[in-house]
Amino acid sequence: MKKPESPCARCTERTLRCHGRCERYMAFQQQNRAYNRLVAANTGQENRVKYSKSRLNRMYK
């Protein structure tokens, strides 16, 4: 999954405090939260695997 890009960067309708009303931004927020949950879940798994491998290496040196 690719990191979602904020629609605000090239928005021609951008105004002060428009995030609360903008449907494109709200959709972006949902996609970004899903992306962050996916990254957090995978990062935790990678760290556990790395720790396990390093622990085994230390045990059987």
Residue pairs with C-beta under 8 A, 6 or more apart in sequence:
1 34
1 35
1 38
3 32
3 35
4 28
4 31
4 32
4 35
5 28
6 25
6 28
7 22
7 24
7 25
7 28
8 14
8 19
8 25
11 22
11 24
13 22
18 25
19 25
